[in-house]
Amino acid sequence: MFTYEAPLLGWPLTLARFIPGVLLPPVLGYIGQWLFNIFKR
């Protein structure tokens, strides 16, 4: 990803795509697990 996007789009846009792609899935997984445990009862 960095090899193609950084030279073509620049680092700000590359990091703007990469950071949410790495951080959001685990956070949403924990929120989903928490909601599942709340509504399972």
PDB file with SEQRES, HELIX, SHEET and CRYST1 records, atoms N, CA, C and O in Angstrom:
SEQRES   1 A   41  MET PHE THR TYR GLU ALA PRO LEU LEU GLY TRP PRO LEU          
SEQRES   2 A   41  THR LEU ALA ARG PHE ILE PRO GLY VAL LEU LEU PRO PRO          
SEQRES   3 A   41  VAL LEU GLY TYR ILE GLY GLN TRP LEU PHE ASN ILE PHE          
SEQRES   4 A   41  LYS ARG                                                      
HELIX    1 AA1 PHE A    2  LEU A    9  1                                   8    
HELIX    2 AA2 TRP A   11  LYS A   40  1                                  30    
CRYST1    1.000    1.000    1.000  90.00  90.00  90.00 P 1           1          
ATOM      1  N   MET A   1       0.832  -1.179   0.000  1.00  0.00           N  
ATOM      2  CA  MET A   1       0.000   0.000   0.000  1.00  0.00           C  
ATOM      3  C   MET A   1       0.879   1.247   0.000  1.00  0.00           C  
ATOM      4  O   MET A   1       0.676   2.153  -0.808  1.00  0.00           O  
ATOM      5  N   PHE A   2       1.850   1.293   0.900  1.00  0.00           N  
ATOM      6  CA  PHE A   2       2.698   2.484   0.986  1.00  0.00           C  
ATOM      7  C   PHE A   2       3.514   2.682  -0.288  1.00  0.00           C  
ATOM      8  O   PHE A   2       3.787   3.813  -0.689  1.00  0.00           O  
ATOM      9  N   THR A   3       3.898   1.583  -0.918  1.00  0.00           N  
ATOM     10  CA  THR A   3       4.743   1.671  -2.099  1.00  0.00           C  
ATOM     11  C   THR A   3       4.044   2.397  -3.237  1.00  0.00           C  
ATOM     12  O   THR A   3       4.680   3.152  -3.972  1.00  0.00           O  
ATOM     13  N   TYR A   4       2.742   2.178  -3.390  1.00  0.00           N  
ATOM     14  CA  TYR A   4       2.015   2.796  -4.491  1.00  0.00           C  
ATOM     15  C   TYR A   4       1.324   4.097  -4.100  1.00  0.00           C  
ATOM     16  O   TYR A   4       1.323   5.059  -4.869  1.00  0.00           O  
ATOM     17  N   GLU A   5       0.747   4.128  -2.930  1.00  0.00           N  
ATOM     18  CA  GLU A   5      -0.046   5.302  -2.554  1.00  0.00           C  
ATOM     19  C   GLU A   5       0.799   6.496  -2.148  1.00  0.00           C  
ATOM     20  O   GLU A   5       0.482   7.624  -2.527  1.00  0.00           O  
ATOM     21  N   ALA A   6       1.847   6.284  -1.401  1.00  0.00           N  
ATOM     22  CA  ALA A   6       2.644   7.412  -0.906  1.00  0.00           C  
ATOM     23  C   ALA A   6       3.233   8.253  -2.037  1.00  0.00           C  
ATOM     24  O   ALA A   6       3.114   9.477  -1.994  1.00  0.00           O  
ATOM     25  N   PRO A   7       3.864   7.648  -3.049  1.00  0.00           N  
ATOM     26  CA  PRO A   7       4.396   8.492  -4.117  1.00  0.00           C  
ATOM     27  C   PRO A   7       3.308   9.152  -4.963  1.00  0.00           C  
ATOM     28  O   PRO A   7       3.488  10.276  -5.433  1.00  0.00           O  
ATOM     29  N   LEU A   8       2.192   8.472  -5.158  1.00  0.00           N  
ATOM     30  CA  LEU A   8       1.151   9.011  -6.032  1.00  0.00           C  
ATOM     31  C   LEU A   8       0.244  10.010  -5.325  1.00  0.00           C  
ATOM     32  O   LEU A   8      -0.092  11.049  -5.894  1.00  0.00           O  
ATOM     33  N   LEU A   9      -0.154   9.709  -4.096  1.00  0.00           N  
ATOM     34  CA  LEU A   9      -1.134  10.532  -3.396  1.00  0.00           C  
ATOM     35  C   LEU A   9      -0.523  11.417  -2.322  1.00  0.00           C  
ATOM     36  O   LEU A   9      -1.145  12.393  -1.903  1.00  0.00           O  
ATOM     37  N   GLY A  10       0.662  11.100  -1.877  1.00  0.00           N  
ATOM     38  CA  GLY A  10       1.296  11.856  -0.811  1.00  0.00           C  
ATOM     39  C   GLY A  10       1.057  11.196   0.538  1.00  0.00           C  
ATOM     40  O   GLY A  10       0.129  10.403   0.702  1.00  0.00           O  
ATOM     41  N   TRP A  11       1.902  11.531   1.495  1.00  0.00           N  
ATOM     42  CA  TRP A  11       1.819  10.902   2.818  1.00  0.00           C  
ATOM     43  C   TRP A  11       0.576  11.277   3.615  1.00  0.00           C  
ATOM     44  O   TRP A  11       0.037  10.416   4.310  1.00  0.00           O  
ATOM     45  N   PRO A  12       0.094  12.514   3.552  1.00  0.00           N  
ATOM     46  CA  PRO A  12      -1.096  12.824   4.354  1.00  0.00           C  
ATOM     47  C   PRO A  12      -2.305  11.965   3.979  1.00  0.00           C  
ATOM     48  O   PRO A  12      -3.001  11.458   4.858  1.00  0.00           O  
ATOM     49  N   LEU A  13      -2.553  11.804   2.696  1.00  0.00           N  
ATOM     50  CA  LEU A  13      -3.693  10.988   2.278  1.00  0.00           C  
ATOM     51  C   LEU A  13      -3.448   9.502   2.545  1.00  0.00           C  
ATOM     52  O   LEU A  13      -4.373   8.770   2.898  1.00  0.00           O  
ATOM     53  N   THR A  14      -2.217   9.067   2.379  1.00  0.00           N  
ATOM     54  CA  THR A  14      -1.884   7.668   2.665  1.00  0.00           C  
ATOM     55  C   THR A  14      -2.121   7.347   4.138  1.00  0.00           C  
ATOM     56  O   THR A  14      -2.717   6.320   4.465  1.00  0.00           O  
ATOM     57  N   LEU A  15      -1.654   8.223   5.024  1.00  0.00           N  
ATOM     58  CA  LEU A  15      -1.865   7.993   6.462  1.00  0.00           C  
ATOM     59  C   LEU A  15      -3.326   8.166   6.842  1.00  0.00           C  
ATOM     60  O   LEU A  15      -3.802   7.501   7.762  1.00  0.00           O  
ATOM     61  N   ALA A  16      -4.046   9.041   6.156  1.00  0.00           N  
ATOM     62  CA  ALA A  16      -5.470   9.223   6.438  1.00  0.00           C  
ATOM     63  C   ALA A  16      -6.262   7.973   6.068  1.00  0.00           C  
ATOM     64  O   ALA A  16      -7.327   7.731   6.637  1.00  0.00           O  
ATOM     65  N   ARG A  17      -5.772   7.188   5.141  1.00  0.00           N  
ATOM     66  CA  ARG A  17      -6.430   5.924   4.795  1.00  0.00           C  
ATOM     67  C   ARG A  17      -5.933   4.773   5.664  1.00  0.00           C  
ATOM     68  O   ARG A  17      -6.702   3.874   6.006  1.00  0.00           O  
ATOM     69  N   PHE A  18      -4.660   4.797   6.019  1.00  0.00           N  
ATOM     70  CA  PHE A  18      -4.059   3.673   6.737  1.00  0.00           C  
ATOM     71  C   PHE A  18      -4.440   3.636   8.214  1.00  0.00           C  
ATOM     72  O   PHE A  18      -4.781   2.575   8.737  1.00  0.00           O  
ATOM     73  N   ILE A  19      -4.387   4.773   8.885  1.00  0.00           N  
ATOM     74  CA  ILE A  19      -4.619   4.802  10.331  1.00  0.00           C  
ATOM     75  C   ILE A  19      -6.045   4.364  10.693  1.00  0.00           C  
ATOM     76  O   ILE A  19      -6.198   3.528  11.584  1.00  0.00           O  
ATOM     77  N   PRO A  20      -7.091   4.889  10.047  1.00  0.00           N  
ATOM     78  CA  PRO A  20      -8.424   4.366  10.377  1.00  0.00           C  
ATOM     79  C   PRO A  20      -8.591   2.896  10.010  1.00  0.00           C  
ATOM     80  O   PRO A  20      -9.317   2.166  10.685  1.00  0.00           O  
ATOM     81  N   GLY A  21      -7.925   2.460   8.946  1.00  0.00           N  
ATOM     82  CA  GLY A  21      -8.018   1.058   8.552  1.00  0.00           C  
ATOM     83  C   GLY A  21      -7.396   0.118   9.563  1.00  0.00           C  
ATOM     84  O   GLY A  21      -7.770  -1.053   9.626  1.00  0.00           O  
ATOM     85  N   VAL A  22      -6.459   0.604  10.353  1.00  0.00           N  
ATOM     86  CA  VAL A  22      -5.800  -0.221  11.365  1.00  0.00           C  
ATOM     87  C   VAL A  22      -6.489  -0.081  12.718  1.00  0.00           C  
ATOM     88  O   VAL A  22      -6.597  -1.058  13.459  1.00  0.00           O  
ATOM     89  N   LEU A  23      -6.950   1.108  13.046  1.00  0.00           N  
ATOM     90  CA  LEU A  23      -7.503   1.355  14.381  1.00  0.00           C  
ATOM     91  C   LEU A  23      -8.983   1.025  14.507  1.00  0.00           C  
ATOM     92  O   LEU A  23      -9.413   0.534  15.550  1.00  0.00           O  
ATOM     93  N   LEU A  24      -9.760   1.280  13.484  1.00  0.00           N  
ATOM     94  CA  LEU A  24     -11.207   1.114  13.615  1.00  0.00           C  
ATOM     95  C   LEU A  24     -11.683  -0.336  13.739  1.00  0.00           C  
ATOM     96  O   LEU A  24     -12.574  -0.587  14.551  1.00  0.00           O  
ATOM     97  N   PRO A  25     -11.152  -1.300  12.995  1.00  0.00           N  
ATOM     98  CA  PRO A  25     -11.675  -2.662  13.140  1.00  0.00           C  
ATOM     99  C   PRO A  25     -11.609  -3.228  14.560  1.00  0.00           C  
ATOM    100  O   PRO A  25     -12.601  -3.801  15.010  1.00  0.00           O  
ATOM    101  N   PRO A  26     -10.487  -3.101  15.299  1.00  0.00           N  
ATOM    102  CA  PRO A  26     -10.506  -3.614  16.676  1.00  0.00           C  
ATOM    103  C   PRO A  26     -11.474  -2.861  17.576  1.00  0.00           C  
ATOM    104  O   PRO A  26     -12.142  -3.466  18.415  1.00  0.00           O  
ATOM    105  N   VAL A  27     -11.552  -1.545  17.408  1.00  0.00           N  
ATOM    106  CA  VAL A  27     -12.463  -0.752  18.241  1.00  0.00           C  
ATOM    107  C   VAL A  27     -13.905  -1.162  17.965  1.00  0.00           C  
ATOM    108  O   VAL A  27     -14.679  -1.357  18.902  1.00  0.00           O  
ATOM    109  N   LEU A  28     -14.274  -1.294  16.703  1.00  0.00           N  
ATOM    110  CA  LEU A  28     -15.637  -1.709  16.373  1.00  0.00           C  
ATOM    111  C   LEU A  28     -15.922  -3.135  16.827  1.00  0.00           C  
ATOM    112  O   LEU A  28     -17.059  -3.461  17.171  1.00  0.00           O  
ATOM    113  N   GLY A  29     -14.901  -3.987  16.830  1.00  0.00           N  
ATOM    114  CA  GLY A  29     -15.073  -5.346  17.337  1.00  0.00           C  
ATOM    115  C   GLY A  29     -15.387  -5.359  18.822  1.00  0.00           C  
ATOM    116  O   GLY A  29     -16.265  -6.099  19.267  1.00  0.00           O  
ATOM    117  N   TYR A  30     -14.676  -4.543  19.592  1.00  0.00           N  
ATOM    118  CA  TYR A  30     -14.950  -4.464  21.024  1.00  0.00           C  
ATOM    119  C   TYR A  30     -16.329  -3.867  21.298  1.00  0.00           C  
ATOM    120  O   TYR A  30     -17.037  -4.325  22.196  1.00  0.00           O  
ATOM    121  N   ILE A  31     -16.708  -2.861  20.541  1.00  0.00           N  
ATOM    122  CA  ILE A  31     -18.040  -2.267  20.720  1.00  0.00           C  
ATOM    123  C   ILE A  31     -19.121  -3.277  20.369  1.00  0.00           C  
ATOM    124  O   ILE A  31     -20.127  -3.379  21.071  1.00  0.00           O  
ATOM    125  N   GLY A  32     -18.922  -4.020  19.296  1.00  0.00           N  
ATOM    126  CA  GLY A  32     -19.884  -5.050  18.918  1.00  0.00           C  
ATOM    127  C   GLY A  32     -20.000  -6.147  19.947  1.00  0.00           C  
ATOM    128  O   GLY A  32     -21.100  -6.612  20.246  1.00  0.00           O  
ATOM    129  N   GLN A  33     -18.872  -6.565  20.492  1.00  0.00           N  
ATOM    130  CA  GLN A  33     -18.895  -7.590  21.542  1.00  0.00           C  
ATOM    131  C   GLN A  33     -19.603  -7.074  22.783  1.00  0.00           C  
ATOM    132  O   GLN A  33     -20.378  -7.805  23.401  1.00  0.00           O  
ATOM    133  N   TRP A  34     -19.353  -5.837  23.153  1.00  0.00           N  
ATOM    134  CA  TRP A  34     -19.998  -5.227  24.316  1.00  0.00           C  
ATOM    135  C   TRP A  34     -21.505  -5.149  24.104  1.00  0.00           C  
ATOM    136  O   TRP A  34     -22.269  -5.487  25.007  1.00  0.00           O  
ATOM    137  N   LEU A  35     -21.949  -4.707  22.920  1.00  0.00           N  
ATOM    138  CA  LEU A  35     -23.384  -4.631  22.636  1.00  0.00           C  
ATOM    139  C   LEU A  35     -24.028  -6.016  22.621  1.00  0.00           C  
ATOM    140  O   LEU A  35     -25.147  -6.189  23.105  1.00  0.00           O  
ATOM    141  N   PHE A  36     -23.320  -7.001  22.065  1.00  0.00           N  
ATOM    142  CA  PHE A  36     -23.844  -8.359  22.037  1.00  0.00           C  
ATOM    143  C   PHE A  36     -24.049  -8.884  23.454  1.00  0.00           C  
ATOM    144  O   PHE A  36     -25.058  -9.530  23.737  1.00  0.00           O  
ATOM    145  N   ASN A  37     -23.102  -8.612  24.342  1.00  0.00           N  
ATOM    146  CA  ASN A  37     -23.228  -9.069  25.727  1.00  0.00           C  
ATOM    147  C   ASN A  37     -24.357  -8.343  26.458  1.00  0.00           C  
ATOM    148  O   ASN A  37     -25.001  -8.934  27.324  1.00  0.00           O  
ATOM    149  N   ILE A  38     -24.604  -7.101  26.135  1.00  0.00           N  
ATOM    150  CA  ILE A  38     -25.686  -6.354  26.780  1.00  0.00           C  
ATOM    151  C   ILE A  38     -27.041  -6.924  26.350  1.00  0.00           C  
ATOM    152  O   ILE A  38     -27.908  -7.167  27.189  1.00  0.00           O  
ATOM    153  N   PHE A  39     -27.222  -7.135  25.047  1.00  0.00           N  
ATOM    154  CA  PHE A  39     -28.528  -7.552  24.545  1.00  0.00           C  
ATOM    155  C   PHE A  39     -28.754  -9.051  24.635  1.00  0.00           C  
ATOM    156  O   PHE A  39     -29.867  -9.524  24.403  1.00  0.00           O  
ATOM    157  N   LYS A  40     -27.703  -9.813  24.972  1.00  0.00           N  
ATOM    158  CA  LYS A  40     -27.863 -11.261  25.112  1.00  0.00           C  
ATOM    159  C   LYS A  40     -28.620 -11.618  26.381  1.00  0.00           C  
ATOM    160  O   LYS A  40     -29.286 -12.652  26.440  1.00  0.00           O  
ATOM    161  N   ARG A  41     -28.522 -10.766  27.395  1.00  0.00           N  
ATOM    162  CA  ARG A  41     -29.150 -11.049  28.685  1.00  0.00           C  
ATOM    163  C   ARG A  41     -30.639 -11.007  28.633  1.00  0.00           C  
ATOM    164  O   ARG A  41     -31.299 -11.226  29.648  1.00  0.00           O  
TER     165      ARG A  41                                                      
END                                                                             
